Amino acid sequence: MKVLGLIPARGGSKGVPKKNIKLLGDIPLIAYTISSAQKSTLLSKCILSSEDTEIITTAKKYNIDTPIIRPLELATDETKSIDVVLYTLEELEKRGEFYDAVCLLQPTSPFRDKDLIDNCIKKFIEHDYDALITVEKVPDEYNPHWLFEETESGYLKLATNDEKIISRRQDLPKAYKRDGSVYLTKTSILKSMHSFYGKNLGYIEVPIGQINIDNIVDWNKAESFIKENHVRN
């Protein structure tokens, strides 16, 4: 199976200005994800997608290919990742490059285990999933079976629409939230369903507390994590 690794990195970040090229520890944020992709033995190719010349110049210093400059209309706050992926696939196919699946690797999740990408690809292929994502287990106190939402009448009802609440923690079914480190999807699903998930979705669980950088609070957490764990790339 030919799997394209795609790192999306637009300019114009609001939460942390120029975060993709801002130094996190000793290297730019984007370099962590580039390094993770380069450690994979199962990605057929990995490229970066950006419209920003500073990001592209910085990325090239870490030996990542940037064959397609993203158009500005696909680099706004409203741009959906799926549209960036589909545009990239279309442009590559014009050049005679075809891939069976795309592995989206967001720079905002810098701390991937060195084997995570390949473990995802192996499980994805073995089970013939439409897609596979990385997830964290939701702590029991936030399990959807213990959450309420307001009705139009101002009352509360269980968010799951269960008639009765599950009283024992031990009886709660496991619930997961997206971690953001890996989105792996068949090209056919991306095109036909315009979705990263499809109908047959697999997962790999990562430890609770992974850092996804959206704002300066997250950035500070990442800085602390590097210092406390002596992270080297």
GUBAZA-385083 format. One record per residue: residue in one letter; chain; x, y, z of N, C-alpha, C in turn. Coordinates in Angstrom, 2 decimals. Example, Ala and Ser with C-alpha at 12.3 -4.5 7.8 and 13.67 -1.06 7.14 Angstrom:
<pts>
[pt a,A,[13.19,-5.69,7.80],[12.30,-4.50,7.80],[13.20,-3.30,7.80]]
[pt s,A,[12.85,-2.25,7.08],[13.67,-1.06,7.14],[12.90,0.03,7.87]]
</pts>
This chain:
<pts>
[pt m,A,[0.84,-1.20,0.00],[0.00,0.00,0.00],[0.88,1.25,0.00]]
[pt k,A,[0.55,2.18,-0.91],[1.28,3.44,-0.97],[0.58,4.47,-0.07]]
[pt v,A,[1.31,4.95,0.92],[0.75,5.88,1.89],[1.51,7.21,1.80]]
[pt l,A,[0.76,8.27,1.55],[1.34,9.60,1.52],[1.26,10.25,2.89]]
[pt g,A,[2.38,10.67,3.41],[2.39,11.47,4.62],[2.23,12.94,4.24]]
[pt l,A,[1.30,13.63,4.89],[1.06,15.03,4.56],[1.06,15.87,5.83]]
[pt i,A,[1.93,16.86,5.89],[2.03,17.76,7.02],[1.45,19.11,6.61]]
[pt p,A,[0.27,19.48,7.13],[-0.33,20.77,6.78],[0.18,21.87,7.70]]
[pt a,A,[0.67,22.96,7.13],[1.26,24.01,7.97],[1.06,25.37,7.32]]
[pt r,A,[-0.07,25.97,7.59],[-0.33,27.29,7.02],[0.23,28.38,7.93]]
[pt g,A,[0.40,29.56,7.37],[0.78,30.71,8.16],[-0.47,31.33,8.78]]
[pt g,A,[-0.30,32.43,9.47],[-1.45,33.16,9.98],[-2.05,32.63,11.25]]
[pt s,A,[-1.28,31.90,12.05],[-1.81,31.39,13.32],[-2.16,32.54,14.25]]
[pt k,A,[-3.32,32.44,14.88],[-3.77,33.49,15.79],[-3.40,33.18,17.25]]
[pt g,A,[-3.62,31.92,17.69],[-3.39,31.57,19.09],[-1.94,31.71,19.51]]
[pt v,A,[-1.03,31.26,18.64],[0.41,31.42,18.86],[0.97,31.92,17.54]]
[pt p,A,[1.25,33.21,17.40],[1.72,33.77,16.13],[2.95,33.02,15.60]]
[pt k,A,[2.89,32.69,14.32],[3.97,31.98,13.62],[4.39,30.70,14.34]]
[pt k,A,[3.40,30.01,14.90],[3.75,28.87,15.76],[4.50,27.76,15.03]]
[pt n,A,[4.23,27.55,13.74],[4.87,26.45,13.04],[6.38,26.60,12.96]]
[pt i,A,[6.85,27.85,12.94],[8.31,28.08,12.87],[8.87,28.64,14.16]]
[pt k,A,[8.04,28.83,15.16],[8.49,29.30,16.48],[9.29,28.20,17.16]]
[pt l,A,[10.40,28.57,17.80],[11.24,27.57,18.46],[10.54,27.00,19.69]]
[pt l,A,[10.41,25.68,19.69],[9.90,24.94,20.84],[11.08,24.12,21.36]]
[pt g,A,[11.60,24.51,22.50],[12.89,23.94,22.88],[13.93,24.56,21.96]]
[pt d,A,[14.68,23.73,21.26],[15.76,24.23,20.40],[15.42,24.23,18.92]]
[pt i,A,[14.25,23.73,18.54],[13.93,23.61,17.12],[12.51,24.13,16.85]]
[pt p,A,[12.20,24.47,15.61],[10.85,24.93,15.29],[9.82,23.84,15.55]]
[pt l,A,[8.62,24.28,15.90],[7.53,23.33,16.16],[7.38,22.32,15.04]]
[pt i,A,[7.42,22.78,13.82],[7.18,21.90,12.69],[8.23,20.80,12.56]]
[pt a,A,[9.42,21.04,13.09],[10.51,20.06,12.96],[10.20,18.76,13.72]]
[pt y,A,[9.40,18.84,14.79],[9.06,17.63,15.54],[8.25,16.66,14.67]]
[pt t,A,[7.29,17.19,13.94],[6.47,16.32,13.10],[7.24,15.83,11.89]]
[pt i,A,[8.09,16.68,11.33],[8.94,16.24,10.23],[9.81,15.08,10.68]]
[pt s,A,[10.40,15.21,11.86],[11.25,14.15,12.39],[10.47,12.84,12.58]]
[pt s,A,[9.25,12.94,13.10],[8.41,11.74,13.28],[8.16,11.06,11.95]]
[pt a,A,[7.85,11.84,10.93],[7.57,11.27,9.61],[8.82,10.60,9.03]]
[pt q,A,[9.97,11.21,9.25],[11.20,10.66,8.69],[11.63,9.36,9.39]]
[pt k,A,[11.13,9.13,10.59],[11.44,7.89,11.30],[10.56,6.73,10.82]]
[pt s,A,[9.50,7.05,10.11],[8.61,6.00,9.61],[9.25,5.25,8.45]]
[pt t,A,[9.06,3.93,8.46],[9.54,3.11,7.34],[8.40,2.72,6.40]]
[pt l,A,[7.18,3.07,6.75],[6.02,2.64,5.98],[5.34,3.77,5.20]]
[pt l,A,[5.72,5.00,5.46],[5.23,6.09,4.61],[5.98,6.02,3.28]]
[pt s,A,[5.25,6.02,2.20],[5.88,5.95,0.88],[6.59,7.26,0.55]]
[pt k,A,[6.01,8.34,1.02],[6.55,9.68,0.79],[5.91,10.61,1.80]]
[pt c,A,[6.62,11.66,2.20],[6.02,12.66,3.08],[6.32,14.04,2.52]]
[pt i,A,[5.28,14.88,2.45],[5.45,16.22,1.95],[4.80,17.22,2.90]]
[pt l,A,[5.16,18.49,2.73],[4.56,19.55,3.52],[3.67,20.40,2.62]]
[pt s,A,[2.54,20.84,3.16],[1.63,21.72,2.43],[1.56,23.06,3.15]]
[pt s,A,[1.95,24.13,2.44],[1.89,25.47,3.01],[1.83,26.51,1.91]]
[pt e,A,[1.30,27.67,2.26],[1.31,28.83,1.37],[2.36,29.85,1.81]]
[pt d,A,[2.96,29.59,2.98],[3.81,30.57,3.64],[5.28,30.32,3.30]]
[pt t,A,[5.95,31.32,2.73],[7.34,31.13,2.29],[8.29,30.91,3.47]]
[pt e,A,[8.01,31.56,4.62],[8.87,31.35,5.80],[8.77,29.91,6.28]]
[pt i,A,[7.56,29.38,6.32],[7.38,27.99,6.75],[8.07,27.05,5.78]]
[pt i,A,[7.89,27.29,4.50],[8.50,26.41,3.48],[10.02,26.45,3.59]]
[pt t,A,[10.58,27.63,3.73],[12.04,27.76,3.85],[12.56,27.04,5.09]]
[pt t,A,[11.85,27.21,6.21],[12.25,26.54,7.45],[12.14,25.02,7.30]]
[pt a,A,[11.05,24.56,6.72],[10.82,23.12,6.57],[11.90,22.47,5.71]]
[pt k,A,[12.32,23.17,4.66],[13.33,22.60,3.76],[14.66,22.37,4.46]]
[pt k,A,[14.92,23.15,5.50],[16.16,22.95,6.27],[16.16,21.59,6.96]]
[pt y,A,[14.96,21.01,7.13],[14.84,19.70,7.78],[14.52,18.61,6.77]]
[pt n,A,[14.85,18.90,5.51],[14.80,17.91,4.43],[13.41,17.32,4.18]]
[pt i,A,[12.39,18.18,4.21],[11.05,17.74,3.85],[10.71,18.32,2.48]]
[pt d,A,[10.08,17.53,1.64],[9.72,17.95,0.30],[8.50,18.87,0.35]]
[pt t,A,[8.52,19.95,-0.42],[7.37,20.87,-0.50],[7.05,21.10,-1.97]]
[pt p,A,[6.55,20.08,-2.66],[6.39,20.18,-4.12],[5.21,21.03,-4.57]]
[pt i,A,[4.24,21.27,-3.67],[3.03,21.98,-4.07],[2.80,23.17,-3.13]]
[pt i,A,[2.80,24.36,-3.69],[2.50,25.55,-2.90],[0.98,25.67,-2.78]]
[pt r,A,[0.50,25.74,-1.55],[-0.94,25.79,-1.33],[-1.50,27.15,-1.76]]
[pt p,A,[-2.59,27.17,-2.50],[-3.20,28.46,-2.87],[-3.74,29.18,-1.65]]
[pt l,A,[-3.77,30.51,-1.71],[-4.18,31.31,-0.56],[-5.61,31.02,-0.12]]
[pt e,A,[-6.47,30.67,-1.07],[-7.87,30.38,-0.69],[-8.00,29.10,0.14]]
[pt l,A,[-6.94,28.30,0.20],[-6.93,27.11,1.04],[-6.02,27.32,2.26]]
[pt a,A,[-5.84,28.57,2.65],[-4.98,28.87,3.80],[-5.64,29.91,4.71]]
[pt t,A,[-6.95,29.83,4.83],[-7.67,30.77,5.69],[-8.09,30.07,6.98]]
[pt d,A,[-8.61,30.84,7.92],[-9.11,30.27,9.18],[-10.26,29.31,8.93]]
[pt e,A,[-10.99,29.51,7.84],[-12.17,28.68,7.55],[-11.83,27.44,6.72]]
[pt t,A,[-10.62,27.34,6.23],[-10.24,26.21,5.38],[-10.32,24.89,6.15]]
[pt k,A,[-10.94,23.91,5.53],[-11.03,22.58,6.13],[-9.84,21.72,5.69]]
[pt s,A,[-9.34,20.92,6.61],[-8.19,20.07,6.31],[-8.49,19.12,5.16]]
[pt i,A,[-9.72,18.63,5.08],[-10.08,17.69,4.01],[-9.89,18.33,2.64]]
[pt d,A,[-10.18,19.63,2.53],[-10.03,20.31,1.24],[-8.56,20.45,0.87]]
[pt v,A,[-7.71,20.65,1.85],[-6.27,20.72,1.60],[-5.76,19.37,1.11]]
[pt v,A,[-6.22,18.30,1.74],[-5.79,16.95,1.36],[-6.24,16.63,-0.06]]
[pt l,A,[-7.49,16.91,-0.37],[-8.02,16.60,-1.71],[-7.32,17.42,-2.79]]
[pt y,A,[-7.03,18.67,-2.49],[-6.29,19.50,-3.45],[-4.90,18.91,-3.70]]
[pt t,A,[-4.23,18.51,-2.62],[-2.88,17.96,-2.74],[-2.88,16.68,-3.56]]
[pt l,A,[-3.85,15.80,-3.29],[-3.95,14.56,-4.06],[-4.17,14.84,-5.55]]
[pt e,A,[-5.04,15.80,-5.82],[-5.34,16.15,-7.22],[-4.09,16.65,-7.93]]
[pt e,A,[-3.34,17.51,-7.26],[-2.13,18.06,-7.87],[-1.07,16.98,-8.09]]
[pt l,A,[-0.94,16.07,-7.13],[0.03,14.99,-7.27],[-0.37,14.05,-8.41]]
[pt e,A,[-1.67,13.78,-8.51],[-2.14,12.88,-9.58],[-1.91,13.48,-10.96]]
[pt k,A,[-1.95,14.81,-11.06],[-1.64,15.47,-12.33],[-0.20,15.20,-12.74]]
[pt r,A,[0.64,14.92,-11.73],[2.06,14.65,-11.98],[2.35,13.16,-12.09]]
[pt g,A,[1.29,12.36,-12.04],[1.45,10.92,-12.18],[1.72,10.19,-10.87]]
[pt e,A,[1.47,10.85,-9.74],[1.68,10.22,-8.44],[0.33,9.85,-7.83]]
[pt f,A,[0.18,8.58,-7.50],[-1.08,8.08,-6.94],[-0.80,7.35,-5.62]]
[pt y,A,[-1.70,7.56,-4.65],[-1.53,6.96,-3.33],[-2.82,6.28,-2.89]]
[pt d,A,[-2.66,5.17,-2.17],[-3.82,4.41,-1.68],[-4.42,5.03,-0.43]]
[pt a,A,[-3.60,5.75,0.32],[-4.06,6.35,1.57],[-3.23,7.58,1.89]]
[pt v,A,[-3.79,8.42,2.75],[-3.09,9.62,3.21],[-3.00,9.58,4.73]]
[pt c,A,[-1.81,9.88,5.24],[-1.58,9.97,6.68],[-1.35,11.45,7.00]]
[pt l,A,[-2.37,12.08,7.59],[-2.29,13.49,7.94],[-1.59,13.64,9.29]]
[pt l,A,[-0.54,14.44,9.32],[0.28,14.62,10.51],[0.30,16.10,10.88]]
[pt q,A,[-0.46,16.47,11.89],[-0.58,17.88,12.26],[0.60,18.34,13.11]]
[pt p,A,[1.24,19.44,12.76],[2.38,19.94,13.54],[2.01,20.30,14.97]]
[pt t,A,[0.72,20.54,15.23],[0.29,20.94,16.58],[0.37,19.78,17.57]]
[pt s,A,[0.66,18.57,17.09],[0.88,17.42,17.98],[2.34,16.99,17.85]]
[pt p,A,[3.24,17.63,18.58],[4.67,17.41,18.33],[5.28,16.15,18.94]]
[pt f,A,[4.64,15.57,19.97],[5.32,14.52,20.74],[4.76,13.14,20.44]]
[pt r,A,[5.08,12.61,19.28],[4.66,11.27,18.90],[5.73,10.25,19.31]]
[pt d,A,[5.28,9.09,19.77],[6.21,7.98,19.97],[6.86,7.64,18.64]]
[pt k,A,[8.10,7.23,18.66],[8.85,7.00,17.42],[8.25,5.93,16.53]]
[pt d,A,[7.49,5.00,17.11],[6.89,3.93,16.31],[5.41,4.16,16.02]]
[pt l,A,[4.87,5.30,16.46],[3.43,5.49,16.37],[2.90,5.45,14.94]]
[pt i,A,[3.54,6.17,14.04],[3.05,6.24,12.66],[3.04,4.85,12.02]]
[pt d,A,[4.14,4.12,12.18],[4.20,2.78,11.56],[3.22,1.81,12.22]]
[pt n,A,[3.03,1.94,13.52],[2.04,1.07,14.19],[0.64,1.34,13.67]]
[pt c,A,[0.35,2.61,13.41],[-0.95,2.97,12.84],[-1.12,2.37,11.45]]
[pt i,A,[-0.10,2.49,10.63],[-0.19,1.99,9.25],[-0.32,0.47,9.25]]
[pt k,A,[0.42,-0.21,10.11],[0.33,-1.68,10.18],[-1.08,-2.13,10.54]]
[pt k,A,[-1.68,-1.51,11.55],[-3.03,-1.90,11.98],[-4.06,-1.54,10.92]]
[pt f,A,[-3.86,-0.40,10.29],[-4.74,0.07,9.22],[-4.79,-0.95,8.08]]
[pt i,A,[-3.63,-1.42,7.67],[-3.55,-2.39,6.57],[-4.08,-3.75,7.00]]
[pt e,A,[-3.69,-4.19,8.19],[-4.08,-5.51,8.68],[-5.60,-5.68,8.75]]
[pt h,A,[-6.30,-4.64,9.20],[-7.74,-4.74,9.39],[-8.55,-4.14,8.24]]
[pt d,A,[-7.86,-3.61,7.25],[-8.52,-3.03,6.08],[-9.57,-1.99,6.49]]
[pt y,A,[-9.19,-1.10,7.40],[-10.09,-0.04,7.84],[-10.29,0.98,6.72]]
[pt d,A,[-11.42,1.69,6.77],[-11.57,2.88,5.93],[-10.61,3.95,6.40]]
[pt a,A,[-10.46,4.03,7.72],[-9.62,5.06,8.32],[-9.19,4.60,9.70]]
[pt l,A,[-8.16,5.26,10.22],[-7.67,4.98,11.57],[-7.18,6.29,12.17]]
[pt i,A,[-7.49,6.52,13.44],[-7.06,7.74,14.12],[-6.44,7.38,15.47]]
[pt t,A,[-5.66,8.29,15.99],[-5.14,8.13,17.35],[-6.12,8.78,18.32]]
[pt v,A,[-6.29,8.13,19.48],[-7.26,8.61,20.46],[-6.70,8.51,21.87]]
[pt e,A,[-7.30,9.31,22.78],[-7.05,9.19,24.21],[-8.33,8.73,24.89]]
[pt k,A,[-8.20,7.92,25.92],[-9.37,7.52,26.70],[-9.90,8.73,27.46]]
[pt v,A,[-11.22,8.89,27.43],[-11.86,9.98,28.17],[-11.94,9.59,29.64]]
[pt p,A,[-11.48,10.46,30.55],[-11.61,10.15,31.98],[-13.07,9.87,32.34]]
[pt d,A,[-13.27,8.97,33.30],[-14.64,8.54,33.63],[-15.57,9.70,33.94]]
[pt e,A,[-15.06,10.72,34.62],[-15.95,11.82,35.01],[-16.48,12.60,33.80]]
[pt y,A,[-15.82,12.42,32.64],[-16.29,13.09,31.43],[-16.89,12.10,30.43]]
[pt n,A,[-17.10,10.88,30.86],[-17.70,9.88,29.98],[-19.08,10.38,29.51]]
[pt p,A,[-19.41,10.25,28.22],[-20.69,10.78,27.72],[-21.91,10.20,28.42]]
[pt h,A,[-21.78,9.01,29.01],[-22.91,8.41,29.72],[-23.16,9.09,31.07]]
[pt w,A,[-22.23,9.96,31.48],[-22.41,10.72,32.72],[-22.59,12.21,32.44]]
[pt l,A,[-22.76,12.58,31.18],[-22.92,13.98,30.83],[-24.39,14.30,30.55]]
[pt f,A,[-24.74,15.53,30.84],[-26.11,16.00,30.61],[-26.10,17.16,29.62]]
[pt e,A,[-27.22,17.31,28.92],[-27.41,18.48,28.08],[-28.80,19.05,28.34]]
[pt e,A,[-28.94,20.33,28.05],[-30.20,21.01,28.35],[-31.22,20.78,27.24]]
[pt t,A,[-32.46,20.56,27.64],[-33.55,20.43,26.68],[-34.12,21.81,26.37]]
[pt e,A,[-35.02,21.86,25.40],[-35.67,23.13,25.06],[-36.50,23.66,26.22]]
[pt s,A,[-36.93,22.77,27.08],[-37.75,23.19,28.23],[-36.92,23.64,29.42]]
[pt g,A,[-35.59,23.55,29.30],[-34.73,23.98,30.38],[-34.38,22.90,31.38]]
[pt y,A,[-34.81,21.65,31.11],[-34.45,20.53,31.97],[-33.14,19.91,31.48]]
[pt l,A,[-32.65,18.96,32.23],[-31.46,18.24,31.82],[-31.84,16.83,31.39]]
[pt k,A,[-31.15,16.33,30.38],[-31.29,14.94,29.97],[-29.90,14.38,29.71]]
[pt l,A,[-29.77,13.06,29.81],[-28.49,12.45,29.53],[-28.10,12.69,28.07]]
[pt a,A,[-26.86,13.06,27.86],[-26.40,13.39,26.52],[-26.51,12.20,25.57]]
[pt t,A,[-26.46,11.00,26.12],[-26.55,9.79,25.29],[-27.98,9.37,25.02]]
[pt n,A,[-28.94,10.09,25.63],[-30.37,9.74,25.52],[-30.72,8.43,26.22]]
[pt d,A,[-29.83,7.95,27.08],[-30.17,6.79,27.90],[-31.33,7.15,28.84]]
[pt e,A,[-32.16,6.17,29.16],[-33.27,6.43,30.10],[-32.78,6.51,31.54]]
[pt k,A,[-31.75,5.73,31.87],[-31.22,5.72,33.22],[-29.71,5.94,33.18]]
[pt i,A,[-29.22,6.62,34.21],[-27.79,6.84,34.30],[-27.10,5.56,34.76]]
[pt i,A,[-25.91,5.32,34.23],[-25.11,4.19,34.69],[-24.50,4.59,36.03]]
[pt s,A,[-24.86,3.88,37.06],[-24.47,4.32,38.41],[-23.05,3.95,38.78]]
[pt r,A,[-22.57,2.79,38.30],[-21.24,2.32,38.72],[-20.19,2.68,37.68]]
[pt r,A,[-19.10,3.26,38.18],[-17.98,3.60,37.30],[-17.50,2.38,36.51]]
[pt q,A,[-17.51,1.22,37.18],[-16.99,0.01,36.55],[-17.83,-0.43,35.34]]
[pt d,A,[-19.08,0.04,35.27],[-19.96,-0.38,34.19],[-19.95,0.57,32.99]]
[pt l,A,[-19.21,1.66,33.12],[-19.15,2.61,32.01],[-18.41,2.00,30.82]]
[pt p,A,[-18.97,2.12,29.62],[-18.21,1.70,28.44],[-17.07,2.68,28.21]]
[pt k,A,[-15.98,2.21,27.63],[-14.86,3.10,27.34],[-15.28,4.14,26.31]]
[pt a,A,[-14.83,5.35,26.50],[-15.07,6.42,25.55],[-13.73,7.06,25.20]]
[pt y,A,[-13.61,7.53,23.98],[-12.34,8.09,23.52],[-12.56,9.44,22.85]]
[pt k,A,[-11.52,10.26,22.88],[-11.52,11.50,22.12],[-10.33,11.52,21.17]]
[pt r,A,[-10.48,12.24,20.09],[-9.40,12.33,19.12],[-8.16,12.96,19.76]]
[pt d,A,[-7.03,12.39,19.46],[-5.77,12.91,19.98],[-5.14,13.91,19.02]]
[pt g,A,[-5.35,13.70,17.73],[-4.84,14.63,16.73],[-3.48,14.30,16.14]]
[pt s,A,[-2.82,13.26,16.66],[-1.47,12.95,16.18],[-1.46,12.33,14.79]]
[pt v,A,[-2.43,11.44,14.52],[-2.47,10.72,13.24],[-3.91,10.60,12.76]]
[pt y,A,[-4.11,10.97,11.49],[-5.36,10.68,10.77],[-4.94,9.92,9.52]]
[pt l,A,[-5.36,8.68,9.41],[-4.94,7.82,8.30],[-6.19,7.35,7.56]]
[pt t,A,[-6.32,7.68,6.27],[-7.56,7.43,5.55],[-7.28,6.96,4.13]]
[pt k,A,[-8.08,6.00,3.68],[-7.98,5.56,2.29],[-8.32,6.72,1.35]]
[pt t,A,[-7.59,6.80,0.25],[-7.86,7.84,-0.73],[-9.28,7.75,-1.27]]
[pt s,A,[-9.76,6.53,-1.47],[-11.12,6.35,-2.00],[-12.17,6.92,-1.06]]
[pt i,A,[-11.94,6.82,0.25],[-12.87,7.37,1.23],[-12.79,8.89,1.24]]
[pt l,A,[-11.59,9.42,1.19],[-11.41,10.87,1.16],[-12.18,11.47,-0.01]]
[pt k,A,[-12.10,10.81,-1.15],[-12.75,11.34,-2.36],[-14.25,11.10,-2.38]]
[pt s,A,[-14.67,9.91,-2.02],[-16.09,9.56,-2.17],[-16.95,10.09,-1.04]]
[pt m,A,[-16.39,10.15,0.18],[-17.17,10.55,1.34],[-16.80,11.93,1.87]]
[pt h,A,[-15.73,12.49,1.33],[-15.25,13.80,1.79],[-15.08,13.77,3.31]]
[pt s,A,[-14.43,12.71,3.79],[-14.34,12.47,5.23],[-13.01,11.82,5.56]]
[pt f,A,[-12.51,12.11,6.79],[-11.31,11.44,7.28],[-11.65,10.12,7.98]]
[pt y,A,[-12.93,9.81,8.16],[-13.32,8.72,9.05],[-13.97,7.52,8.34]]
[pt g,A,[-14.74,7.74,7.32],[-15.41,6.64,6.66],[-16.41,5.97,7.57]]
[pt k,A,[-16.74,4.73,7.28],[-17.69,3.98,8.10],[-16.99,2.96,8.99]]
[pt n,A,[-15.82,2.52,8.57],[-15.09,1.46,9.27],[-13.83,2.09,9.87]]
[pt l,A,[-13.98,2.63,11.09],[-12.92,3.44,11.70],[-12.17,2.68,12.78]]
[pt g,A,[-10.87,2.55,12.58],[-10.02,1.93,13.60],[-9.33,2.99,14.44]]
[pt y,A,[-8.62,2.53,15.47],[-7.95,3.49,16.35],[-6.73,2.86,17.00]]
[pt i,A,[-5.85,3.72,17.42],[-4.75,3.34,18.32],[-4.78,4.31,19.49]]
[pt e,A,[-4.78,3.75,20.69],[-4.86,4.57,21.89],[-3.48,5.06,22.30]]
[pt v,A,[-3.41,6.33,22.63],[-2.17,6.92,23.14],[-2.39,7.32,24.59]]
[pt p,A,[-1.34,7.55,25.35],[-1.51,7.90,26.77],[-2.30,9.20,26.95]]
[pt i,A,[-3.05,9.25,28.04],[-3.80,10.47,28.37],[-2.82,11.61,28.64]]
[pt g,A,[-3.19,12.79,28.20],[-2.37,13.97,28.48],[-1.47,14.40,27.35]]
[pt q,A,[-1.70,13.88,26.14],[-0.93,14.33,24.99],[-1.18,15.83,24.76]]
[pt i,A,[-0.17,16.52,24.29],[-0.27,17.97,24.13],[-0.58,18.32,22.68]]
[pt n,A,[-1.66,19.06,22.50],[-2.05,19.56,21.19],[-2.04,21.09,21.29]]
[pt i,A,[-1.19,21.72,20.52],[-0.92,23.15,20.71],[-1.87,24.02,19.89]]
[pt d,A,[-2.79,24.67,20.58],[-3.72,25.60,19.94],[-3.54,27.03,20.45]]
[pt n,A,[-2.98,27.18,21.64],[-2.87,28.51,22.23],[-1.60,28.58,23.09]]
[pt i,A,[-1.37,29.74,23.69],[-0.13,29.95,24.43],[-0.06,29.09,25.69]]
[pt v,A,[-1.21,28.76,26.28],[-1.22,27.86,27.44],[-0.70,26.49,27.03]]
[pt d,A,[-1.16,25.99,25.89],[-0.67,24.71,25.38],[0.83,24.78,25.08]]
[pt w,A,[1.24,25.91,24.53],[2.66,26.09,24.19],[3.53,26.00,25.46]]
[pt n,A,[3.08,26.66,26.50],[3.84,26.63,27.76],[3.89,25.22,28.34]]
[pt k,A,[2.79,24.47,28.19],[2.79,23.07,28.63],[3.82,22.26,27.85]]
[pt a,A,[3.90,22.53,26.56],[4.87,21.81,25.73],[6.31,22.15,26.14]]
[pt e,A,[6.55,23.41,26.43],[7.89,23.82,26.89],[8.24,23.11,28.19]]
[pt s,A,[7.29,23.04,29.11],[7.53,22.36,30.39],[7.77,20.88,30.17]]
[pt f,A,[7.01,20.28,29.26],[7.17,18.85,28.97],[8.58,18.56,28.47]]
[pt i,A,[9.10,19.40,27.59],[10.44,19.22,27.06],[11.48,19.28,28.17]]
[pt k,A,[11.34,20.25,29.04],[12.32,20.40,30.12],[12.25,19.25,31.11]]
[pt e,A,[11.04,18.84,31.46],[10.86,17.79,32.47],[11.27,16.42,31.95]]
[pt n,A,[11.11,16.20,30.63],[11.39,14.88,30.07],[12.66,14.85,29.23]]
[pt h,A,[13.38,15.97,29.22],[14.65,16.05,28.48],[14.48,15.57,27.04]]
[pt v,A,[13.47,16.10,26.38],[13.14,15.67,25.02],[14.24,16.08,24.06]]
[pt r,A,[14.67,15.15,23.24],[15.65,15.42,22.18],[15.06,14.91,20.87]]
[pt n,A,[15.32,15.63,19.79],[14.81,15.21,18.49],[15.96,14.98,17.52]]
</pts>
